[in-house]
């Protein structure tokens, strides 16, 4: 049975402080959904990079995809440089992804 990354605990662990799903074992849009989920849960970019074992390129690639497809928005703030937020379209993407994962994991 496949356990979706967002269901590994009662509280999500986007900062990588607990054992959970290894995001490097996720493939395709699952990695994008993982990164989007982490931002939705309040993680910062550096925390997500840490969660994927320092794979800066992987995070930047999916971040570019998420921004380009308007799943996320990027705002400049002088104190912290950039702040990323999940858009309504991004929340819909996560909902569709969660729904699809629940259906596929219940079939196993």
N, C-alpha and C positions, 0 to 999 in steps of 0.2 A: 504494500500500500504506500502511496506517495503522500507525504505530509507537506502541505503547502507552507511556505516560509512565514506567512502571516498567522499561522495557527500553531506555531511551535510553543507558545506559552500564552497565559492569560494577558500578559502585557508584552507587547512587541519589544524586541531588543535591537533597534536599529544601530545602536552604538557599539554592538559587538561585545558587550560585557558578560554575556552568558553564552554557553554552548547552544548551538542551534543549527539551522540549515547552513551548509557551506555554500555561499553565493557563487563560488567558482564552479560548482557542479551544476548550477542552473544553466540552461541553454536558451539562446534566442531571446524572445520577448520576455521570458521569465526573468532574465537579468534586468531588463529595463523596468519591469514591474517591481522587482525587488528594490531597485534604486529609487523609484518613484515612491514606493511604500515607505522607505527609510526617510525620505524628505517629508512625507506626509506626517510621520511620527515625530518630526522635529530634529532629526539628525542633521549635522553639518556636513559639508562636502568632505572634509578631512576625516571625519568619523566613518564615512562610507568607504573611503579609500582604505582606511585601516581594516575595515570589515572584509574587504576583498584582497587582503594580504598585500596591500601596497600597489595594486595594479591601477595606477593613475590613468593609463591609457584606456582601460576598460570603462572606468567611471566617466571619463571625459567623452568617450564615444557615445555612450548611452545618454549622457546628459545632453549632448548635442542633439541626438534623436528626439529626446523628450521636449526640448525647447523648440526645435524645428516643427514638431507636430502639435505644438501648443498644449502639451500635457502639463507643462510647467511654465512659469514666468520668472524672469530674472530682473531684479530691481537693484540699482546702485544705491548704496548707503555709505557715506563718507567714513563712518566709524568701523564698518566691517567689510567694506568693499562691495560684495554682492550678497543679496539675500534671494534665495530660491523659494518659490511657493508653488503648490500644486493647484492647477486651475480646475474649474468644473469639468472640463473635458478630460483632464487627468484623473479626476475622481471617478468619472464614468468608465474610463479605461480600467482602473483598478477593480471596480465593481464587476465589469464583464470578465476580467481575468479571474477574480475570486469565484465567480459563478461557474466558469468553465472548469476551474481546478476542482471544485467540489463535485461536479458531475463526473469528471474523469477519474477522481480518486475513489468514488463510491462504486465504480464499475469493477475495480480490481478486487 
